[in-house]
Amino acid sequence: MKCPWALVSVLWEDAFDGENGWTDIAHYKPTKALVVTVGYLWPDCLKGYLTLVNSYFPDEAEDMQTVGMPVHIPTGMVREITVLEQPSYKDDDLI
């Protein structure tokens, strides 16, 4: 059995802010904050967002009920999604 949701790596552009305190605009050069997040893609969780979770219970794989640490990334910030090979488990592998 394996999670019915795709295991993905997502490259996305995070929101960011500048330096603390006074900023000299003549010398300030903002840089993009690119992030890579890996997780299971929770389909249709929240409109306008790509939602990933980092954990699930294999015994719930056929009827997902519980997940760990959802992350919501605004879809407009997503730059690339790569589907990864995910592990699968047999019932006798589970403790």
PDB file of N, CA, C and O in Angstrom:
ATOM      1  N   MET A   1       0.837  -1.161   0.000  1.00  0.00           N
ATOM      2  CA  MET A   1       0.000   0.000   0.000  1.00  0.00           C
ATOM      3  C   MET A   1       0.886   1.229   0.000  1.00  0.00           C
ATOM      4  O   MET A   1       1.998   1.199   0.527  1.00  0.00           O
ATOM      5  N   LYS A   2       0.406   2.295  -0.581  1.00  0.00           N
ATOM      6  CA  LYS A   2       1.120   3.558  -0.550  1.00  0.00           C
ATOM      7  C   LYS A   2       0.102   4.686  -0.537  1.00  0.00           C
ATOM      8  O   LYS A   2      -1.078   4.477  -0.817  1.00  0.00           O
ATOM      9  N   CYS A   3       0.558   5.845  -0.219  1.00  0.00           N
ATOM     10  CA  CYS A   3      -0.323   7.007  -0.162  1.00  0.00           C
ATOM     11  C   CYS A   3      -0.939   7.236  -1.540  1.00  0.00           C
ATOM     12  O   CYS A   3      -0.222   7.206  -2.540  1.00  0.00           O
ATOM     13  N   PRO A   4      -2.242   7.461  -1.616  1.00  0.00           N
ATOM     14  CA  PRO A   4      -2.875   7.709  -2.903  1.00  0.00           C
ATOM     15  C   PRO A   4      -2.519   9.081  -3.475  1.00  0.00           C
ATOM     16  O   PRO A   4      -2.783   9.348  -4.648  1.00  0.00           O
ATOM     17  N   TRP A   5      -1.936   9.934  -2.677  1.00  0.00           N
ATOM     18  CA  TRP A   5      -1.545  11.259  -3.128  1.00  0.00           C
ATOM     19  C   TRP A   5      -0.112  11.231  -3.635  1.00  0.00           C
ATOM     20  O   TRP A   5       0.713  10.491  -3.100  1.00  0.00           O
ATOM     21  N   ALA A   6       0.199  12.016  -4.649  1.00  0.00           N
ATOM     22  CA  ALA A   6       1.545  12.060  -5.228  1.00  0.00           C
ATOM     23  C   ALA A   6       2.543  12.641  -4.229  1.00  0.00           C
ATOM     24  O   ALA A   6       2.247  13.598  -3.514  1.00  0.00           O
ATOM     25  N   LEU A   7       3.731  12.041  -4.198  1.00  0.00           N
ATOM     26  CA  LEU A   7       4.849  12.593  -3.440  1.00  0.00           C
ATOM     27  C   LEU A   7       5.578  13.541  -4.383  1.00  0.00           C
ATOM     28  O   LEU A   7       6.020  13.125  -5.454  1.00  0.00           O
ATOM     29  N   VAL A   8       5.709  14.801  -4.005  1.00  0.00           N
ATOM     30  CA  VAL A   8       6.263  15.801  -4.914  1.00  0.00           C
ATOM     31  C   VAL A   8       7.328  16.656  -4.239  1.00  0.00           C
ATOM     32  O   VAL A   8       7.390  16.771  -3.015  1.00  0.00           O
ATOM     33  N   SER A   9       8.156  17.247  -5.082  1.00  0.00           N
ATOM     34  CA  SER A   9       9.083  18.292  -4.676  1.00  0.00           C
ATOM     35  C   SER A   9       8.598  19.565  -5.361  1.00  0.00           C
ATOM     36  O   SER A   9       8.400  19.588  -6.576  1.00  0.00           O
ATOM     37  N   VAL A  10       8.408  20.619  -4.578  1.00  0.00           N
ATOM     38  CA  VAL A  10       7.870  21.867  -5.115  1.00  0.00           C
ATOM     39  C   VAL A  10       8.899  22.983  -4.944  1.00  0.00           C
ATOM     40  O   VAL A  10       9.365  23.251  -3.837  1.00  0.00           O
ATOM     41  N   LEU A  11       9.246  23.630  -6.066  1.00  0.00           N
ATOM     42  CA  LEU A  11      10.079  24.831  -6.037  1.00  0.00           C
ATOM     43  C   LEU A  11       9.120  26.011  -6.059  1.00  0.00           C
ATOM     44  O   LEU A  11       8.285  26.119  -6.957  1.00  0.00           O
ATOM     45  N   TRP A  12       9.238  26.901  -5.069  1.00  0.00           N
ATOM     46  CA  TRP A  12       8.312  28.028  -4.995  1.00  0.00           C
ATOM     47  C   TRP A  12       9.010  29.259  -4.464  1.00  0.00           C
ATOM     48  O   TRP A  12      10.035  29.185  -3.786  1.00  0.00           O
ATOM     49  N   GLU A  13       8.415  30.401  -4.800  1.00  0.00           N
ATOM     50  CA  GLU A  13       8.968  31.689  -4.409  1.00  0.00           C
ATOM     51  C   GLU A  13       8.229  32.183  -3.175  1.00  0.00           C
ATOM     52  O   GLU A  13       7.038  32.488  -3.235  1.00  0.00           O
ATOM     53  N   ASP A  14       8.935  32.259  -2.069  1.00  0.00           N
ATOM     54  CA  ASP A  14       8.327  32.659  -0.805  1.00  0.00           C
ATOM     55  C   ASP A  14       8.205  34.180  -0.729  1.00  0.00           C
ATOM     56  O   ASP A  14       8.935  34.901  -1.409  1.00  0.00           O
ATOM     57  N   ALA A  15       7.296  34.654   0.087  1.00  0.00           N
ATOM     58  CA  ALA A  15       7.244  36.078   0.402  1.00  0.00           C
ATOM     59  C   ALA A  15       8.469  36.416   1.250  1.00  0.00           C
ATOM     60  O   ALA A  15       8.983  35.559   1.968  1.00  0.00           O
ATOM     61  N   PHE A  16       8.931  37.651   1.167  1.00  0.00           N
ATOM     62  CA  PHE A  16      10.102  38.026   1.952  1.00  0.00           C
ATOM     63  C   PHE A  16      10.028  39.517   2.265  1.00  0.00           C
ATOM     64  O   PHE A  16       9.266  40.264   1.651  1.00  0.00           O
ATOM     65  N   ASP A  17      10.826  39.920   3.218  1.00  0.00           N
ATOM     66  CA  ASP A  17      10.902  41.341   3.509  1.00  0.00           C
ATOM     67  C   ASP A  17      12.347  41.791   3.463  1.00  0.00           C
ATOM     68  O   ASP A  17      13.253  40.966   3.345  1.00  0.00           O
ATOM     69  N   GLY A  18      12.568  43.076   3.553  1.00  0.00           N
ATOM     70  CA  GLY A  18      13.919  43.630   3.465  1.00  0.00           C
ATOM     71  C   GLY A  18      14.613  43.642   4.811  1.00  0.00           C
ATOM     72  O   GLY A  18      14.229  42.944   5.750  1.00  0.00           O
ATOM     73  N   GLU A  19      15.637  44.453   4.869  1.00  0.00           N
ATOM     74  CA  GLU A  19      16.440  44.577   6.078  1.00  0.00           C
ATOM     75  C   GLU A  19      15.628  45.236   7.189  1.00  0.00           C
ATOM     76  O   GLU A  19      14.660  45.948   6.923  1.00  0.00           O
ATOM     77  N   ASN A  20      16.024  44.995   8.418  1.00  0.00           N
ATOM     78  CA  ASN A  20      15.411  45.696   9.542  1.00  0.00           C
ATOM     79  C   ASN A  20      16.005  47.098   9.635  1.00  0.00           C
ATOM     80  O   ASN A  20      17.155  47.310   9.252  1.00  0.00           O
ATOM     81  N   GLY A  21      15.256  48.021  10.123  1.00  0.00           N
ATOM     82  CA  GLY A  21      15.754  49.385  10.303  1.00  0.00           C
ATOM     83  C   GLY A  21      15.637  50.203   9.029  1.00  0.00           C
ATOM     84  O   GLY A  21      14.850  49.873   8.142  1.00  0.00           O
ATOM     85  N   TRP A  22      16.416  51.262   8.940  1.00  0.00           N
ATOM     86  CA  TRP A  22      16.383  52.168   7.797  1.00  0.00           C
ATOM     87  C   TRP A  22      17.063  51.532   6.603  1.00  0.00           C
ATOM     88  O   TRP A  22      18.107  50.895   6.740  1.00  0.00           O
ATOM     89  N   THR A  23      16.464  51.707   5.418  1.00  0.00           N
ATOM     90  CA  THR A  23      16.992  51.118   4.201  1.00  0.00           C
ATOM     91  C   THR A  23      17.309  52.225   3.197  1.00  0.00           C
ATOM     92  O   THR A  23      16.448  53.037   2.856  1.00  0.00           O
ATOM     93  N   ASP A  24      18.540  52.244   2.737  1.00  0.00           N
ATOM     94  CA  ASP A  24      18.960  53.200   1.708  1.00  0.00           C
ATOM     95  C   ASP A  24      18.487  52.664   0.356  1.00  0.00           C
ATOM     96  O   ASP A  24      19.036  51.683  -0.147  1.00  0.00           O
ATOM     97  N   ILE A  25      17.479  53.297  -0.231  1.00  0.00           N
ATOM     98  CA  ILE A  25      16.885  52.761  -1.458  1.00  0.00           C
ATOM     99  C   ILE A  25      17.839  52.797  -2.642  1.00  0.00           C
ATOM    100  O   ILE A  25      17.638  52.066  -3.612  1.00  0.00           O
ATOM    101  N   ALA A  26      18.872  53.630  -2.585  1.00  0.00           N
ATOM    102  CA  ALA A  26      19.843  53.692  -3.687  1.00  0.00           C
ATOM    103  C   ALA A  26      20.719  52.437  -3.729  1.00  0.00           C
ATOM    104  O   ALA A  26      21.266  52.096  -4.778  1.00  0.00           O
ATOM    105  N   HIS A  27      20.849  51.758  -2.599  1.00  0.00           N
ATOM    106  CA  HIS A  27      21.730  50.587  -2.540  1.00  0.00           C
ATOM    107  C   HIS A  27      20.999  49.282  -2.259  1.00  0.00           C
ATOM    108  O   HIS A  27      21.611  48.214  -2.264  1.00  0.00           O
ATOM    109  N   TYR A  28      19.693  49.359  -2.014  1.00  0.00           N
ATOM    110  CA  TYR A  28      18.928  48.153  -1.676  1.00  0.00           C
ATOM    111  C   TYR A  28      18.659  47.315  -2.919  1.00  0.00           C
ATOM    112  O   TYR A  28      18.155  47.826  -3.919  1.00  0.00           O
ATOM    113  N   LYS A  29      18.992  46.039  -2.858  1.00  0.00           N
ATOM    114  CA  LYS A  29      18.757  45.111  -3.959  1.00  0.00           C
ATOM    115  C   LYS A  29      18.023  43.882  -3.403  1.00  0.00           C
ATOM    116  O   LYS A  29      18.653  42.976  -2.858  1.00  0.00           O
ATOM    117  N   PRO A  30      16.687  43.855  -3.544  1.00  0.00           N
ATOM    118  CA  PRO A  30      15.957  42.689  -3.046  1.00  0.00           C
ATOM    119  C   PRO A  30      16.290  41.445  -3.872  1.00  0.00           C
ATOM    120  O   PRO A  30      16.505  41.526  -5.081  1.00  0.00           O
ATOM    121  N   THR A  31      16.327  40.312  -3.206  1.00  0.00           N
ATOM    122  CA  THR A  31      16.558  39.048  -3.901  1.00  0.00           C
ATOM    123  C   THR A  31      15.392  38.118  -3.599  1.00  0.00           C
ATOM    124  O   THR A  31      14.811  38.154  -2.514  1.00  0.00           O
ATOM    125  N   LYS A  32      15.062  37.286  -4.580  1.00  0.00           N
ATOM    126  CA  LYS A  32      13.963  36.338  -4.411  1.00  0.00           C
ATOM    127  C   LYS A  32      14.320  35.298  -3.362  1.00  0.00           C
ATOM    128  O   LYS A  32      15.482  34.923  -3.204  1.00  0.00           O
ATOM    129  N   ALA A  33      13.311  34.846  -2.657  1.00  0.00           N
ATOM    130  CA  ALA A  33      13.482  33.793  -1.659  1.00  0.00           C
ATOM    131  C   ALA A  33      12.882  32.514  -2.242  1.00  0.00           C
ATOM    132  O   ALA A  33      11.685  32.262  -2.098  1.00  0.00           O
ATOM    133  N   LEU A  34      13.719  31.706  -2.903  1.00  0.00           N
ATOM    134  CA  LEU A  34      13.260  30.441  -3.480  1.00  0.00           C
ATOM    135  C   LEU A  34      13.366  29.340  -2.439  1.00  0.00           C
ATOM    136  O   LEU A  34      14.339  29.264  -1.689  1.00  0.00           O
ATOM    137  N   VAL A  35      12.343  28.485  -2.406  1.00  0.00           N
ATOM    138  CA  VAL A  35      12.239  27.423  -1.404  1.00  0.00           C
ATOM    139  C   VAL A  35      11.919  26.112  -2.108  1.00  0.00           C
ATOM    140  O   VAL A  35      11.215  26.107  -3.118  1.00  0.00           O
ATOM    141  N   VAL A  36      12.431  24.995  -1.582  1.00  0.00           N
ATOM    142  CA  VAL A  36      12.034  23.664  -2.034  1.00  0.00           C
ATOM    143  C   VAL A  36      11.358  22.966  -0.860  1.00  0.00           C
ATOM    144  O   VAL A  36      11.925  22.873   0.228  1.00  0.00           O
ATOM    145  N   THR A  37      10.143  22.477  -1.091  1.00  0.00           N
ATOM    146  CA  THR A  37       9.401  21.738  -0.074  1.00  0.00           C
ATOM    147  C   THR A  37       8.995  20.391  -0.666  1.00  0.00           C
ATOM    148  O   THR A  37       8.531  20.323  -1.804  1.00  0.00           O
ATOM    149  N   VAL A  38       9.171  19.323   0.108  1.00  0.00           N
ATOM    150  CA  VAL A  38       8.816  17.976  -0.328  1.00  0.00           C
ATOM    151  C   VAL A  38       7.669  17.480   0.547  1.00  0.00           C
ATOM    152  O   VAL A  38       7.688  17.654   1.765  1.00  0.00           O
ATOM    153  N   GLY A  39       6.666  16.859  -0.084  1.00  0.00           N
ATOM    154  CA  GLY A  39       5.563  16.314   0.680  1.00  0.00           C
ATOM    155  C   GLY A  39       4.548  15.630  -0.211  1.00  0.00           C
ATOM    156  O   GLY A  39       4.711  15.555  -1.429  1.00  0.00           O
ATOM    157  N   TYR A  40       3.502  15.136   0.418  1.00  0.00           N
ATOM    158  CA  TYR A  40       2.402  14.491  -0.306  1.00  0.00           C
ATOM    159  C   TYR A  40       1.382  15.560  -0.687  1.00  0.00           C
ATOM    160  O   TYR A  40       0.938  16.332   0.163  1.00  0.00           O
ATOM    161  N   LEU A  41       1.015  15.601  -1.957  1.00  0.00           N
ATOM    162  CA  LEU A  41       0.120  16.614  -2.492  1.00  0.00           C
ATOM    163  C   LEU A  41      -1.329  16.302  -2.139  1.00  0.00           C
ATOM    164  O   LEU A  41      -1.902  15.338  -2.646  1.00  0.00           O
ATOM    165  N   TRP A  42      -1.915  17.114  -1.275  1.00  0.00           N
ATOM    166  CA  TRP A  42      -3.298  16.952  -0.832  1.00  0.00           C
ATOM    167  C   TRP A  42      -4.190  17.659  -1.850  1.00  0.00           C
ATOM    168  O   TRP A  42      -4.251  18.888  -1.867  1.00  0.00           O
ATOM    169  N   PRO A  43      -4.879  16.902  -2.692  1.00  0.00           N
ATOM    170  CA  PRO A  43      -5.659  17.540  -3.751  1.00  0.00           C
ATOM    171  C   PRO A  43      -6.893  18.275  -3.206  1.00  0.00           C
ATOM    172  O   PRO A  43      -7.562  17.807  -2.286  1.00  0.00           O
ATOM    173  N   ASP A  44      -7.162  19.415  -3.792  1.00  0.00           N
ATOM    174  CA  ASP A  44      -8.383  20.178  -3.501  1.00  0.00           C
ATOM    175  C   ASP A  44      -8.589  20.487  -2.020  1.00  0.00           C
ATOM    176  O   ASP A  44      -9.720  20.466  -1.535  1.00  0.00           O
ATOM    177  N   CYS A  45      -7.516  20.771  -1.306  1.00  0.00           N
ATOM    178  CA  CYS A  45      -7.645  21.086   0.126  1.00  0.00           C
ATOM    179  C   CYS A  45      -8.126  22.524   0.325  1.00  0.00           C
ATOM    180  O   CYS A  45      -9.072  22.765   1.075  1.00  0.00           O
ATOM    181  N   LEU A  46      -7.472  23.482  -0.349  1.00  0.00           N
ATOM    182  CA  LEU A  46      -7.776  24.890  -0.134  1.00  0.00           C
ATOM    183  C   LEU A  46      -7.640  25.625  -1.459  1.00  0.00           C
ATOM    184  O   LEU A  46      -6.559  25.653  -2.048  1.00  0.00           O
ATOM    185  N   LYS A  47      -8.720  26.212  -1.926  1.00  0.00           N
ATOM    186  CA  LYS A  47      -8.728  26.886  -3.223  1.00  0.00           C
ATOM    187  C   LYS A  47      -7.648  27.979  -3.283  1.00  0.00           C
ATOM    188  O   LYS A  47      -7.519  28.792  -2.367  1.00  0.00           O
ATOM    189  N   GLY A  48      -6.882  27.979  -4.374  1.00  0.00           N
ATOM    190  CA  GLY A  48      -5.844  28.979  -4.569  1.00  0.00           C
ATOM    191  C   GLY A  48      -4.505  28.608  -3.958  1.00  0.00           C
ATOM    192  O   GLY A  48      -3.542  29.368  -4.057  1.00  0.00           O
ATOM    193  N   TYR A  49      -4.440  27.440  -3.325  1.00  0.00           N
ATOM    194  CA  TYR A  49      -3.204  26.995  -2.666  1.00  0.00           C
ATOM    195  C   TYR A  49      -2.864  25.569  -3.072  1.00  0.00           C
ATOM    196  O   TYR A  49      -3.752  24.758  -3.335  1.00  0.00           O
ATOM    197  N   LEU A  50      -1.588  25.277  -3.121  1.00  0.00           N
ATOM    198  CA  LEU A  50      -1.098  23.911  -3.271  1.00  0.00           C
ATOM    199  C   LEU A  50      -0.789  23.438  -1.851  1.00  0.00           C
ATOM    200  O   LEU A  50       0.002  24.070  -1.151  1.00  0.00           O
ATOM    201  N   THR A  51      -1.393  22.351  -1.426  1.00  0.00           N
ATOM    202  CA  THR A  51      -1.218  21.880  -0.051  1.00  0.00           C
ATOM    203  C   THR A  51      -0.406  20.596  -0.033  1.00  0.00           C
ATOM    204  O   THR A  51      -0.717  19.640  -0.744  1.00  0.00           O
ATOM    205  N   LEU A  52       0.641  20.583   0.791  1.00  0.00           N
ATOM    206  CA  LEU A  52       1.484  19.402   0.999  1.00  0.00           C
ATOM    207  C   LEU A  52       1.390  18.993   2.458  1.00  0.00           C
ATOM    208  O   LEU A  52       1.220  19.835   3.340  1.00  0.00           O
ATOM    209  N   VAL A  53       1.503  17.690   2.707  1.00  0.00           N
ATOM    210  CA  VAL A  53       1.603  17.170   4.068  1.00  0.00           C
ATOM    211  C   VAL A  53       2.867  16.322   4.154  1.00  0.00           C
ATOM    212  O   VAL A  53       3.325  15.779   3.149  1.00  0.00           O
ATOM    213  N   ASN A  54       3.428  16.210   5.359  1.00  0.00           N
ATOM    214  CA  ASN A  54       4.680  15.459   5.463  1.00  0.00           C
ATOM    215  C   ASN A  54       4.495  14.043   5.991  1.00  0.00           C
ATOM    216  O   ASN A  54       5.428  13.241   5.939  1.00  0.00           O
ATOM    217  N   SER A  55       3.302  13.721   6.500  1.00  0.00           N
ATOM    218  CA  SER A  55       3.098  12.400   7.086  1.00  0.00           C
ATOM    219  C   SER A  55       1.666  11.920   6.875  1.00  0.00           C
ATOM    220  O   SER A  55       0.733  12.711   6.744  1.00  0.00           O
ATOM    221  N   TYR A  56       1.527  10.589   6.847  1.00  0.00           N
ATOM    222  CA  TYR A  56       0.205   9.963   6.815  1.00  0.00           C
ATOM    223  C   TYR A  56       0.324   8.601   7.471  1.00  0.00           C
ATOM    224  O   TYR A  56       1.428   8.091   7.661  1.00  0.00           O
ATOM    225  N   PHE A  57      -0.818   8.007   7.820  1.00  0.00           N
ATOM    226  CA  PHE A  57      -0.828   6.669   8.391  1.00  0.00           C
ATOM    227  C   PHE A  57      -1.072   5.662   7.279  1.00  0.00           C
ATOM    228  O   PHE A  57      -2.107   5.739   6.616  1.00  0.00           O
ATOM    229  N   PRO A  58      -0.143   4.702   7.041  1.00  0.00           N
ATOM    230  CA  PRO A  58      -0.314   3.744   5.956  1.00  0.00           C
ATOM    231  C   PRO A  58      -1.595   2.919   6.071  1.00  0.00           C
ATOM    232  O   PRO A  58      -2.169   2.525   5.056  1.00  0.00           O
ATOM    233  N   ASP A  59      -2.048   2.653   7.301  1.00  0.00           N
ATOM    234  CA  ASP A  59      -3.276   1.867   7.430  1.00  0.00           C
ATOM    235  C   ASP A  59      -4.525   2.670   7.048  1.00  0.00           C
ATOM    236  O   ASP A  59      -5.624   2.119   6.985  1.00  0.00           O
ATOM    237  N   GLU A  60      -4.354   3.977   6.792  1.00  0.00           N
ATOM    238  CA  GLU A  60      -5.449   4.811   6.312  1.00  0.00           C
ATOM    239  C   GLU A  60      -5.309   5.126   4.819  1.00  0.00           C
ATOM    240  O   GLU A  60      -6.076   5.932   4.293  1.00  0.00           O
ATOM    241  N   ALA A  61      -4.350   4.511   4.132  1.00  0.00           N
ATOM    242  CA  ALA A  61      -4.051   4.874   2.747  1.00  0.00           C
ATOM    243  C   ALA A  61      -5.260   4.765   1.819  1.00  0.00           C
ATOM    244  O   ALA A  61      -5.395   5.551   0.882  1.00  0.00           O
ATOM    245  N   GLU A  62      -6.123   3.813   2.071  1.00  0.00           N
ATOM    246  CA  GLU A  62      -7.302   3.662   1.212  1.00  0.00           C
ATOM    247  C   GLU A  62      -8.395   4.655   1.562  1.00  0.00           C
ATOM    248  O   GLU A  62      -9.287   4.900   0.749  1.00  0.00           O
ATOM    249  N   ASP A  63      -8.343   5.235   2.763  1.00  0.00           N
ATOM    250  CA  ASP A  63      -9.342   6.207   3.200  1.00  0.00           C
ATOM    251  C   ASP A  63      -8.651   7.222   4.111  1.00  0.00           C
ATOM    252  O   ASP A  63      -8.745   7.143   5.336  1.00  0.00           O
ATOM    253  N   MET A  64      -7.946   8.191   3.480  1.00  0.00           N
ATOM    254  CA  MET A  64      -7.137   9.142   4.236  1.00  0.00           C
ATOM    255  C   MET A  64      -7.997   9.913   5.235  1.00  0.00           C
ATOM    256  O   MET A  64      -9.013  10.508   4.874  1.00  0.00           O
ATOM    257  N   GLN A  65      -7.563   9.890   6.514  1.00  0.00           N
ATOM    258  CA  GLN A  65      -8.299  10.572   7.567  1.00  0.00           C
ATOM    259  C   GLN A  65      -7.418  11.505   8.385  1.00  0.00           C
ATOM    260  O   GLN A  65      -7.897  12.505   8.920  1.00  0.00           O
ATOM    261  N   THR A  66      -6.128  11.182   8.483  1.00  0.00           N
ATOM    262  CA  THR A  66      -5.228  11.925   9.345  1.00  0.00           C
ATOM    263  C   THR A  66      -3.932  12.205   8.599  1.00  0.00           C
ATOM    264  O   THR A  66      -3.364  11.304   7.982  1.00  0.00           O
ATOM    265  N   VAL A  67      -3.457  13.454   8.650  1.00  0.00           N
ATOM    266  CA  VAL A  67      -2.189  13.816   8.014  1.00  0.00           C
ATOM    267  C   VAL A  67      -1.381  14.681   8.973  1.00  0.00           C
ATOM    268  O   VAL A  67      -1.907  15.211   9.951  1.00  0.00           O
ATOM    269  N   GLY A  68      -0.096  14.811   8.671  1.00  0.00           N
ATOM    270  CA  GLY A  68       0.781  15.605   9.520  1.00  0.00           C
ATOM    271  C   GLY A  68       1.297  16.849   8.824  1.00  0.00           C
ATOM    272  O   GLY A  68       1.712  16.804   7.666  1.00  0.00           O
ATOM    273  N   MET A  69       1.266  17.945   9.536  1.00  0.00           N
ATOM    274  CA  MET A  69       1.862  19.223   9.163  1.00  0.00           C
ATOM    275  C   MET A  69       1.522  19.715   7.759  1.00  0.00           C
ATOM    276  O   MET A  69       2.402  19.753   6.899  1.00  0.00           O
ATOM    277  N   PRO A  70       0.282  20.088   7.506  1.00  0.00           N
ATOM    278  CA  PRO A  70      -0.055  20.646   6.196  1.00  0.00           C
ATOM    279  C   PRO A  70       0.648  21.990   5.963  1.00  0.00           C
ATOM    280  O   PRO A  70       0.760  22.816   6.869  1.00  0.00           O
ATOM    281  N   VAL A  71       1.113  22.184   4.737  1.00  0.00           N
ATOM    282  CA  VAL A  71       1.733  23.439   4.299  1.00  0.00           C
ATOM    283  C   VAL A  71       0.933  23.925   3.102  1.00  0.00           C
ATOM    284  O   VAL A  71       0.709  23.166   2.159  1.00  0.00           O
ATOM    285  N   HIS A  72       0.496  25.187   3.126  1.00  0.00           N
ATOM    286  CA  HIS A  72      -0.301  25.767   2.047  1.00  0.00           C
ATOM    287  C   HIS A  72       0.549  26.798   1.307  1.00  0.00           C
ATOM    288  O   HIS A  72       0.959  27.801   1.891  1.00  0.00           O
ATOM    289  N   ILE A  73       0.814  26.553   0.029  1.00  0.00           N
ATOM    290  CA  ILE A  73       1.627  27.447  -0.792  1.00  0.00           C
ATOM    291  C   ILE A  73       0.704  28.102  -1.818  1.00  0.00           C
ATOM    292  O   ILE A  73       0.033  27.394  -2.569  1.00  0.00           O
ATOM    293  N   PRO A  74       0.652  29.441  -1.870  1.00  0.00           N
ATOM    294  CA  PRO A  74      -0.184  30.081  -2.885  1.00  0.00           C
ATOM    295  C   PRO A  74       0.221  29.609  -4.289  1.00  0.00           C
ATOM    296  O   PRO A  74       1.405  29.601  -4.626  1.00  0.00           O
ATOM    297  N   THR A  75      -0.756  29.220  -5.095  1.00  0.00           N
ATOM    298  CA  THR A  75      -0.446  28.649  -6.414  1.00  0.00           C
ATOM    299  C   THR A  75       0.334  29.622  -7.294  1.00  0.00           C
ATOM    300  O   THR A  75       1.124  29.183  -8.130  1.00  0.00           O
ATOM    301  N   GLY A  76       0.138  30.908  -7.133  1.00  0.00           N
ATOM    302  CA  GLY A  76       0.878  31.891  -7.929  1.00  0.00           C
ATOM    303  C   GLY A  76       2.354  31.944  -7.595  1.00  0.00           C
ATOM    304  O   GLY A  76       3.133  32.516  -8.357  1.00  0.00           O
ATOM    305  N   MET A  77       2.763  31.359  -6.471  1.00  0.00           N
ATOM    306  CA  MET A  77       4.163  31.355  -6.065  1.00  0.00           C
ATOM    307  C   MET A  77       4.884  30.071  -6.493  1.00  0.00           C
ATOM    308  O   MET A  77       6.106  29.979  -6.377  1.00  0.00           O
ATOM    309  N   VAL A  78       4.133  29.083  -6.987  1.00  0.00           N
ATOM    310  CA  VAL A  78       4.727  27.803  -7.396  1.00  0.00           C
ATOM    311  C   VAL A  78       5.454  27.985  -8.727  1.00  0.00           C
ATOM    312  O   VAL A  78       4.889  28.513  -9.685  1.00  0.00           O
ATOM    313  N   ARG A  79       6.705  27.547  -8.777  1.00  0.00           N
ATOM    314  CA  ARG A  79       7.511  27.655 -10.000  1.00  0.00           C
ATOM    315  C   ARG A  79       7.676  26.303 -10.702  1.00  0.00           C
ATOM    316  O   ARG A  79       7.741  26.249 -11.930  1.00  0.00           O
ATOM    317  N   GLU A  80       7.743  25.218  -9.934  1.00  0.00           N
ATOM    318  CA  GLU A  80       7.972  23.898 -10.536  1.00  0.00           C
ATOM    319  C   GLU A  80       7.507  22.810  -9.574  1.00  0.00           C
ATOM    320  O   GLU A  80       7.698  22.915  -8.363  1.00  0.00           O
ATOM    321  N   ILE A  81       6.896  21.768 -10.128  1.00  0.00           N
ATOM    322  CA  ILE A  81       6.493  20.601  -9.340  1.00  0.00           C
ATOM    323  C   ILE A  81       7.104  19.367  -9.982  1.00  0.00           C
ATOM    324  O   ILE A  81       6.936  19.142 -11.181  1.00  0.00           O
ATOM    325  N   THR A  82       7.804  18.575  -9.203  1.00  0.00           N
ATOM    326  CA  THR A  82       8.407  17.337  -9.679  1.00  0.00           C
ATOM    327  C   THR A  82       7.813  16.173  -8.901  1.00  0.00           C
ATOM    328  O   THR A  82       7.874  16.154  -7.672  1.00  0.00           O
ATOM    329  N   VAL A  83       7.240  15.202  -9.604  1.00  0.00           N
ATOM    330  CA  VAL A  83       6.686  14.019  -8.937  1.00  0.00           C
ATOM    331  C   VAL A  83       7.838  13.080  -8.609  1.00  0.00           C
ATOM    332  O   VAL A  83       8.673  12.794  -9.467  1.00  0.00           O
ATOM    333  N   LEU A  84       7.887  12.602  -7.376  1.00  0.00           N
ATOM    334  CA  LEU A  84       8.943  11.711  -6.889  1.00  0.00           C
ATOM    335  C   LEU A  84       8.401  10.295  -6.752  1.00  0.00           C
ATOM    336  O   LEU A  84       7.193  10.086  -6.643  1.00  0.00           O
ATOM    337  N   GLU A  85       9.309   9.331  -6.760  1.00  0.00           N
ATOM    338  CA  GLU A  85       8.900   7.952  -6.505  1.00  0.00           C
ATOM    339  C   GLU A  85       8.660   7.817  -5.013  1.00  0.00           C
ATOM    340  O   GLU A  85       9.501   8.204  -4.202  1.00  0.00           O
ATOM    341  N   GLN A  86       7.525   7.274  -4.660  1.00  0.00           N
ATOM    342  CA  GLN A  86       7.219   7.144  -3.241  1.00  0.00           C
ATOM    343  C   GLN A  86       7.306   5.693  -2.786  1.00  0.00           C
ATOM    344  O   GLN A  86       7.095   4.776  -3.580  1.00  0.00           O
ATOM    345  N   PRO A  87       7.615   5.484  -1.512  1.00  0.00           N
ATOM    346  CA  PRO A  87       7.692   4.127  -1.002  1.00  0.00           C
ATOM    347  C   PRO A  87       6.308   3.498  -0.904  1.00  0.00           C
ATOM    348  O   PRO A  87       5.297   4.187  -0.765  1.00  0.00           O
ATOM    349  N   SER A  88       6.292   2.190  -0.981  1.00  0.00           N
ATOM    350  CA  SER A  88       5.048   1.462  -0.718  1.00  0.00           C
ATOM    351  C   SER A  88       5.349   0.429   0.363  1.00  0.00           C
ATOM    352  O   SER A  88       6.484  -0.028   0.498  1.00  0.00           O
ATOM    353  N   TYR A  89       4.336   0.068   1.122  1.00  0.00           N
ATOM    354  CA  TYR A  89       4.506  -0.828   2.246  1.00  0.00           C
ATOM    355  C   TYR A  89       3.521  -1.970   2.155  1.00  0.00           C
ATOM    356  O   TYR A  89       2.401  -1.814   1.668  1.00  0.00           O
ATOM    357  N   LYS A  90       3.962  -3.135   2.638  1.00  0.00           N
ATOM    358  CA  LYS A  90       3.063  -4.285   2.773  1.00  0.00           C
ATOM    359  C   LYS A  90       2.553  -4.280   4.206  1.00  0.00           C
ATOM    360  O   LYS A  90       3.206  -3.755   5.108  1.00  0.00           O
ATOM    361  N   ASP A  91       1.383  -4.870   4.406  1.00  0.00           N
ATOM    362  CA  ASP A  91       0.821  -4.913   5.763  1.00  0.00           C
ATOM    363  C   ASP A  91       1.770  -5.530   6.770  1.00  0.00           C
ATOM    364  O   ASP A  91       1.803  -5.101   7.923  1.00  0.00           O
ATOM    365  N   ASP A  92       2.557  -6.544   6.359  1.00  0.00           N
ATOM    366  CA  ASP A  92       3.460  -7.191   7.307  1.00  0.00           C
ATOM    367  C   ASP A  92       4.700  -6.326   7.615  1.00  0.00           C
ATOM    368  O   ASP A  92       5.456  -6.638   8.535  1.00  0.00           O
ATOM    369  N   ASP A  93       4.910  -5.230   6.836  1.00  0.00           N
ATOM    370  CA  ASP A  93       6.000  -4.288   7.147  1.00  0.00           C
ATOM    371  C   ASP A  93       5.618  -3.377   8.305  1.00  0.00           C
ATOM    372  O   ASP A  93       6.488  -2.816   8.971  1.00  0.00           O
ATOM    373  N   LEU A  94       4.329  -3.231   8.543  1.00  0.00           N
ATOM    374  CA  LEU A  94       3.856  -2.301   9.556  1.00  0.00           C
ATOM    375  C   LEU A  94       3.892  -2.934  10.932  1.00  0.00           C
ATOM    376  O   LEU A  94       3.579  -4.113  11.096  1.00  0.00           O
ATOM    377  N   ILE A  95       4.269  -2.154  11.901  1.00  0.00           N
ATOM    378  CA  ILE A  95       4.364  -2.658  13.281  1.00  0.00           C
ATOM    379  C   ILE A  95       3.023  -2.530  13.951  1.00  0.00           C
ATOM    380  O   ILE A  95       2.878  -2.896  15.118  1.00  0.00           O
TER     381      ILE A  95
END
